[in-house]
């Protein structure tokens, strides 16, 4: 009997693995539409790729928004998170002094307007009813006592300093949230970063209303895809404010796991097809109404001739449709004109700047964590609670330190 898994002792498993992976990659026939639910999906033919050309007008004023968070304390029944949101404004490669957004404070104390807000959030689970009712097994046994209701989560917000007007989510909007999937509370759940995400959208709404004007561009870090009802509600307000002011809303995703219908990485395949066009900078429509929201157009784009990277860029569908070819080129040229920094060639420097200022670094999180535990001195019951509950989840980390 021939078993492909039985090989001679001298064979190299890594060599065989790579050979199989190469065979898998080259055996596929191309099918160059995105493999995802969408109202319309475009085939990525060479003729559909649009060259991004230098625009005779100055690049448009462009605001970049990002957020960061760091876990301070984690247990099965609570998460304490440090959150920060930030924005910066550029015109091409030139960084501009912001006009202001509400009364966001100068975080750095250097006399410059740093458009930043920092706050704590605490996520708490609620089990709801003890059990679902009416569940019956195939043999007639009543299993209702063993089927639990989904968890819901409350997130409570604690801003630092004077609250930046319009940037911090409303506490009432973060009560009894459920994604229908999360069955246990941990730092990897999207619910842990929901408060930060809502703060990003609220900050973007203020920027669209107060900072930018007709034809200006607002770029969010990540896609414009939403998953929870409260996130959609915040996004709808942003889109309404942006459309009213004539501000173009984009989302730029650094990574994507989307595939083509043939199972190839979408952005890698777009890059392969683009090589046949001769364009050194380009964009190509991929789909409209991704994931059923009906609001966004998704494109793939390369923003610098010498960059190896292609990014997913979402644009409000109505805005993209209403622009003519010249207006679309002006938008993408404005992004390309901001994407020449050698640190990350082809990626907008405005997003690098926003990430740098929004990021919660490990040393900073450790400082806040020490402050958190120092405040427990003299409060014995609170200290016991906060120290005991994490023991349920940290033994793996302890074992890693022991075994190296």
DAFEN-V597110 format. One record per residue. OMEGA is omega in whole degrees, 0 to 359 (none if undefined). D_FIRST is the distance of its C-alpha to the first C-alpha in whole Angstrom. Layout:
omega:OMEGA d_first:D_FIRST
omega:OMEGA d_first:D_FIRST
This chain:
omega:181 d_first:0
omega:178 d_first:4
omega:184 d_first:6
omega:180 d_first:10
omega:179 d_first:12
omega:182 d_first:10
omega:182 d_first:13
omega:185 d_first:15
omega:181 d_first:18
omega:183 d_first:20
omega:181 d_first:19
omega:183 d_first:22
omega:178 d_first:21
omega:179 d_first:24
omega:179 d_first:24
omega:179 d_first:20
omega:182 d_first:22
omega:177 d_first:25
omega:178 d_first:23
omega:180 d_first:21
omega:178 d_first:25
omega:179 d_first:26
omega:179 d_first:24
omega:183 d_first:25
omega:185 d_first:28
omega:183 d_first:29
omega:186 d_first:26
omega:169 d_first:29
omega:182 d_first:32
omega:171 d_first:35
omega:201 d_first:37
omega:167 d_first:40
omega:183 d_first:42
omega:178 d_first:41
omega:182 d_first:39
omega:177 d_first:41
omega:179 d_first:44
omega:176 d_first:47
omega:174 d_first:50
omega:178 d_first:49
omega:183 d_first:47
omega:174 d_first:47
omega:183 d_first:45
omega:174 d_first:45
omega:176 d_first:46
omega:181 d_first:48
omega:182 d_first:51
omega:180 d_first:51
omega:184 d_first:52
omega:179 d_first:55
omega:173 d_first:57
omega:185 d_first:58
omega:173 d_first:62
omega:182 d_first:64
omega:181 d_first:67
omega:178 d_first:71
omega:176 d_first:72
omega:176 d_first:71
omega:182 d_first:68
omega:174 d_first:68
omega:187 d_first:69
omega:177 d_first:65
omega:180 d_first:65
omega:184 d_first:62
omega:177 d_first:61
omega:177 d_first:58
omega:177 d_first:58
omega:176 d_first:56
omega:179 d_first:56
omega:181 d_first:55
omega:178 d_first:54
omega:180 d_first:57
omega:185 d_first:56
omega:177 d_first:53
omega:179 d_first:52
omega:184 d_first:50
omega:171 d_first:54
omega:169 d_first:55
omega:175 d_first:55
omega:190 d_first:58
omega:172 d_first:57
omega:185 d_first:59
omega:174 d_first:60
omega:173 d_first:61
omega:187 d_first:62
omega:170 d_first:63
omega:174 d_first:64
omega:184 d_first:66
omega:180 d_first:67
omega:164 d_first:67
omega:190 d_first:68
omega:180 d_first:66
omega:184 d_first:65
omega:176 d_first:69
omega:184 d_first:69
omega:173 d_first:71
omega:182 d_first:73
omega:176 d_first:73
omega:180 d_first:75
omega:179 d_first:75
omega:184 d_first:73
omega:179 d_first:75
omega:178 d_first:76
omega:189 d_first:72
omega:174 d_first:74
omega:185 d_first:73
omega:186 d_first:71
omega:179 d_first:71
omega:183 d_first:75
omega:180 d_first:75
omega:177 d_first:78
omega:179 d_first:75
omega:175 d_first:74
omega:186 d_first:70
omega:189 d_first:69
omega:173 d_first:67
omega:182 d_first:67
omega:180 d_first:65
omega:173 d_first:64
omega:171 d_first:63
omega:178 d_first:61
omega:181 d_first:59
omega:183 d_first:57
omega:179 d_first:57
omega:173 d_first:55
omega:185 d_first:56
omega:181 d_first:54
omega:179 d_first:56
omega:182 d_first:56
omega:183 d_first:54
omega:172 d_first:52
omega:182 d_first:51
omega:172 d_first:53
omega:179 d_first:52
omega:184 d_first:48
omega:180 d_first:46
omega:182 d_first:43
omega:179 d_first:41
omega:178 d_first:42
omega:180 d_first:46
omega:178 d_first:46
omega:180 d_first:48
omega:189 d_first:46
omega:182 d_first:49
omega:183 d_first:50
omega:181 d_first:47
omega:187 d_first:46
omega:174 d_first:48
omega:177 d_first:50
omega:175 d_first:49
omega:167 d_first:51
omega:187 d_first:54
omega:170 d_first:55
omega:173 d_first:59
omega:180 d_first:59
omega:188 d_first:63
omega:179 d_first:64
omega:183 d_first:67
omega:171 d_first:68
omega:178 d_first:70
omega:180 d_first:73
omega:183 d_first:75
omega:175 d_first:72
omega:188 d_first:72
omega:172 d_first:73
omega:184 d_first:70
omega:183 d_first:67
omega:179 d_first:66
omega:175 d_first:65
omega:179 d_first:67
omega:182 d_first:66
omega:180 d_first:66
omega:185 d_first:63
omega:179 d_first:61
omega:175 d_first:61
omega:178 d_first:58
omega:175 d_first:56
omega:174 d_first:52
omega:179 d_first:49
omega:184 d_first:48
omega:186 d_first:45
omega:181 d_first:46
omega:178 d_first:45
omega:184 d_first:46
omega:174 d_first:49
omega:187 d_first:47
omega:182 d_first:48
omega:182 d_first:46
omega:176 d_first:47
omega:179 d_first:49
omega:178 d_first:52
omega:182 d_first:52
omega:182 d_first:53
omega:181 d_first:55
omega:178 d_first:58
omega:181 d_first:58
omega:178 d_first:56
omega:178 d_first:59
omega:176 d_first:62
omega:183 d_first:60
omega:178 d_first:61
omega:177 d_first:64
omega:178 d_first:65
omega:179 d_first:64
omega:178 d_first:66
omega:179 d_first:69
omega:180 d_first:69
omega:183 d_first:68
omega:191 d_first:72
omega:189 d_first:74
omega:188 d_first:72
omega:180 d_first:71
omega:183 d_first:73
omega:179 d_first:72
omega:176 d_first:69
omega:187 d_first:68
omega:175 d_first:65
omega:183 d_first:63
omega:175 d_first:59
omega:173 d_first:57
omega:183 d_first:55
omega:181 d_first:51
omega:176 d_first:51
omega:180 d_first:53
omega:176 d_first:51
omega:183 d_first:52
omega:182 d_first:50
omega:182 d_first:53
omega:182 d_first:56
omega:177 d_first:59
omega:178 d_first:57
omega:180 d_first:57
omega:178 d_first:61
omega:181 d_first:62
omega:179 d_first:60
omega:178 d_first:62
omega:177 d_first:65
omega:184 d_first:64
omega:178 d_first:63
omega:179 d_first:67
omega:182 d_first:69
omega:180 d_first:67
omega:179 d_first:67
omega:182 d_first:71
omega:183 d_first:72
omega:179 d_first:70
omega:180 d_first:67
omega:182 d_first:64
omega:179 d_first:61
omega:169 d_first:58
omega:181 d_first:55
omega:182 d_first:53
omega:180 d_first:49
omega:183 d_first:48
omega:173 d_first:44
omega:177 d_first:42
omega:180 d_first:39
omega:180 d_first:39
omega:168 d_first:37
omega:178 d_first:37
omega:179 d_first:36
omega:179 d_first:33
omega:177 d_first:32
omega:176 d_first:34
omega:188 d_first:37
omega:186 d_first:40
omega:177 d_first:42
omega:179 d_first:40
omega:176 d_first:40
omega:180 d_first:43
omega:179 d_first:44
omega:180 d_first:42
omega:182 d_first:44
omega:180 d_first:47
omega:180 d_first:46
omega:186 d_first:47
omega:184 d_first:50
omega:179 d_first:52
omega:177 d_first:54
omega:169 d_first:54
omega:185 d_first:55
omega:167 d_first:53
omega:179 d_first:53
omega:176 d_first:51
omega:181 d_first:51
omega:183 d_first:48
omega:171 d_first:49
omega:177 d_first:51
omega:179 d_first:52
omega:174 d_first:48
omega:171 d_first:47
omega:182 d_first:50
omega:176 d_first:53
omega:189 d_first:54
omega:190 d_first:56
omega:169 d_first:55
omega:179 d_first:53
omega:179 d_first:50
omega:168 d_first:50
omega:184 d_first:48
omega:171 d_first:51
omega:192 d_first:51
omega:177 d_first:54
omega:184 d_first:55
omega:185 d_first:54
omega:178 d_first:52
omega:174 d_first:50
omega:190 d_first:47
omega:173 d_first:47
omega:184 d_first:47
omega:170 d_first:48
omega:177 d_first:48
omega:176 d_first:52
omega:176 d_first:53
omega:175 d_first:57
omega:188 d_first:59
omega:182 d_first:58
omega:180 d_first:61
omega:180 d_first:63
omega:179 d_first:60
omega:186 d_first:61
omega:179 d_first:65
omega:172 d_first:64
omega:185 d_first:65
omega:180 d_first:63
omega:179 d_first:66
omega:177 d_first:66
omega:179 d_first:62
omega:180 d_first:62
omega:178 d_first:65
omega:183 d_first:62
omega:175 d_first:59
omega:178 d_first:62
omega:176 d_first:63
omega:180 d_first:60
omega:181 d_first:59
omega:178 d_first:62
omega:191 d_first:61
omega:183 d_first:58
omega:181 d_first:59
omega:185 d_first:59
omega:180 d_first:57
omega:180 d_first:55
omega:186 d_first:53
omega:179 d_first:54
omega:178 d_first:53
omega:183 d_first:54
omega:179 d_first:57
omega:178 d_first:59
omega:178 d_first:61
omega:174 d_first:58
omega:179 d_first:57
omega:180 d_first:61
omega:179 d_first:60
omega:181 d_first:57
omega:184 d_first:59
omega:181 d_first:62
omega:187 d_first:60
omega:171 d_first:57
omega:185 d_first:58
omega:184 d_first:57
omega:180 d_first:55
omega:179 d_first:59
omega:178 d_first:61
omega:179 d_first:58
omega:179 d_first:59
omega:178 d_first:63
omega:180 d_first:63
omega:178 d_first:60
omega:178 d_first:63
omega:179 d_first:66
omega:183 d_first:64
omega:178 d_first:64
omega:179 d_first:67
omega:180 d_first:69
omega:180 d_first:67
omega:180 d_first:70
omega:178 d_first:72
omega:194 d_first:70
omega:183 d_first:68
omega:179 d_first:67
omega:180 d_first:65
omega:179 d_first:64
omega:181 d_first:62
omega:184 d_first:61
omega:179 d_first:60
omega:185 d_first:58
omega:187 d_first:57
omega:177 d_first:55
omega:179 d_first:52
omega:181 d_first:51
omega:188 d_first:49
omega:190 d_first:47
omega:186 d_first:47
omega:179 d_first:46
omega:178 d_first:43
omega:179 d_first:45
omega:179 d_first:47
omega:178 d_first:43
omega:179 d_first:42
omega:180 d_first:46
omega:185 d_first:45
omega:178 d_first:42
omega:none d_first:43
